[in-house]
Amino acid sequence: MSPRRETNHFLEIPLNDLYTLNPSQITMYTTEYCADCLRAKSFFESNKIEYQKVGLEGNEKATEFVLRINNGNRSVPTIVFPDGTILVEPSWEELREKTIKR
């Protein structure tokens, strides 16, 4: 039996891939009305970069994960990359440096 899947309007996500430091896709932990989150979303979409969006609102497991990897801070966006690196509240330039191949 395959793992249960959660769907959102970005990608279909296996649940066992959401709360790991080595996801198969870029995973962005976010809130709905965060300006930094909207900037990161805009960056990914304008550069046609697929990512998993995981909202913290009403999602205790996602909130606990973000708190754990940010030393108790509920900092968003927290973006986890498949290579294990994490960017927290990154600028457009930091996202470009991390994702755009030169």
Secondary structure, 3 states (H helix, E strand, C coil): CCCCEEECCCCEEEHHHCCCCCCCCCEEEECCCCHHHHHHHHHHHHCCCCCEEEECCCCHHHHHHHHHHCCCCCCCCEEECCCCCEEECCCHHHHHHHHCCC
